[in-house]
Structures are given as structure tokens and as C-alpha cells.
Amino acid sequence: MSYLIRSLQAFVFRIIFYQLIMIVGFTLIIGWLKGMHNGLSVLLGGLSYWLPTLLFMWRISLHAGARAVKGFIVTFMLGEAFKLVCSGILFLLFIKYLSANIVFALLGLCAGIVAFWIASFSLMSKASPSS
């Protein structure tokens, strides 16, 4: 495995790690302000987005490299569809079987999505060379 692929994989998993840290931080804040049940609902909502994103990023990182462009594009398109479907299914399962508060779970889901973008843009701005 080349240095470029390893560094890409490390970058991808750093995004996932920071996303999880932000979800847990938001969970702790809501849990402190609104109670443990609502905090756990936020966590479940955030995890319903984070877990499929983790699988998606892992699969994408396997197809990194110049020789795997076609495989990367196919994996990306299928992976994104899979991620969205899995997020929806996990969200519904968490609401139904774990008795999560739907409003706070939705808040957690939104926090997970926003955390992904914040982590991505933050790390990309640090990685890009300054002009």
C-alpha cells in the first residue's frame, strides 16, 4: 500500500473520529441541560448517521488509488445510497425499540450531519497548503 493511500485513509478516519467527538460532546451538553433520556436520544440520533458513515468511509478508503478510479466511483455511488438507507433504518429502529425521544434523536441526527461537515472542512483547511 502506497504512502498516498495510507495518508488518505488516515485523513478519512480522522474526520470520522472528530465527528464522533462532536456528537458525544453535543450529547453531554444536551444530557446536562435536558436530562439523561434526551441526551441518550441525541446520541442515538447521531450514531444513526455516524455508523453508516464509518462503514461508507471504510469502503471508500479501500478503493483509493489511481488504478481504482472506476471502482471508486461505483463504490462511492452505491455506498452513499447504502449510507442514507442505513441511516434511516437505524434511526427508525432506535426510535421504535430503544424508546428514544424523536425530537432529540432528530437533533442528534442533524448534529451528526453537521459534525461531519465541520470535521471535513476543518481538516481540509488544515491540510491544504497556504498561499
N, C-alpha and C positions, 0 to 999 in steps of 0.2 A: 504494500500500500504506500502510495507516494506521500510526501510531506504535505502537498496541497490538499489532498483528500483528508488526511488526518487533521489538518488545521481547520478545514471546513466542518468536519464532524465535531470538533471541539467547540467551534463557534456556535453551531446549531444547538448543542446540548447546554451551552452557557445561556442561550436565550430561554430554553425550557426551564433551566434552574432558576433564573431570575423571575420568570413568570410565576413559578411555584412560590417563590419567596414573597412576591407581591400578593398573591392570593391568600397565603397564610397570614400575612400582615393585615390585610383587609379583614380577614376572618376574625382575628384577635380584636381589632378595633370594634367591629360590629358586635362581637360577643361581649365585649366590655360595656358597650353603650346600650345594647338592646337585649342582652341575655344570651345564655348558652345555646338554647334551641335555635334562635335566629342566627347566631354565629355559625353553628354547625350547618344550617341551611345554606348560608353563604358559601361555606367550604364545599358542600356537595355540589352546588351550582357551579363553582369554579372548577372543581375536579371533573365535572361532566364535560367541560371543554378541554381541560389540561390533559387528561388521559388519552383521548383520541389524538390530540396534537402531538403528544410524546410518541405515540406509535407512528404517526404520519412522518414526523421529522426523522425518526429512526429509519424508516423505509426509504425516505428520500436520500438520506446520507449514504445508504448502501449503493445508490446509483449515481454517485458523484464521479466526475471524471470526463475527459474529452471523448473517450471511446463509447461512453454510455449515454450519449445525448438523447437518442430515441427512447431508450429505456427510462431515462429520467423524465422525459415529457409525459410518457404514458403513465408512469408511476405517480407523477405529480397530479395529473388529472383524476385518475382513479382514487388516489389517496385523499385528495381534497373532498371528493364526493363521499368517500367512506368516512372521513373525519366528521363531516356535517351530519350524516345519518347516525353515526355512533354517538355523537354529542346529544342529538335529540332523544335517542333511545335511552341513554344513560340518565339524562335529565328526567324523563318520564318515570323511569324505574326508581330513581331517588325520591321523587315526589310521592309516588304511589306506595312503595314498600318501606321507605325509611321515614315517612311522615314529615318530610321537610316542608317548611313554610314556603309556599310558591313564590311569594313576593321577594323574600330574601334569597331564595335559590336563583331567581331571575337576576337579582342584583349581583350575586356571585358569578353567574354565567357571563354577565356583561363585564364584570371586573376581570374575569379570566381572559376575555377577548381583548379588552383594553390593555391588560398587563402584557399580553403577547406583543402588541404593537409598541408599547413603551419600551419593553426589553429589546425588541428588534431594532428600533430606531436609535435607541441609546447605544447599543453595542456597535451598530453600523457606523454611527457618527464617530465613535472612538477608533474604529478600525480603518476608516478612510483617511488617506494622507491629507495633511493640511496644505493649503496652497499659500 
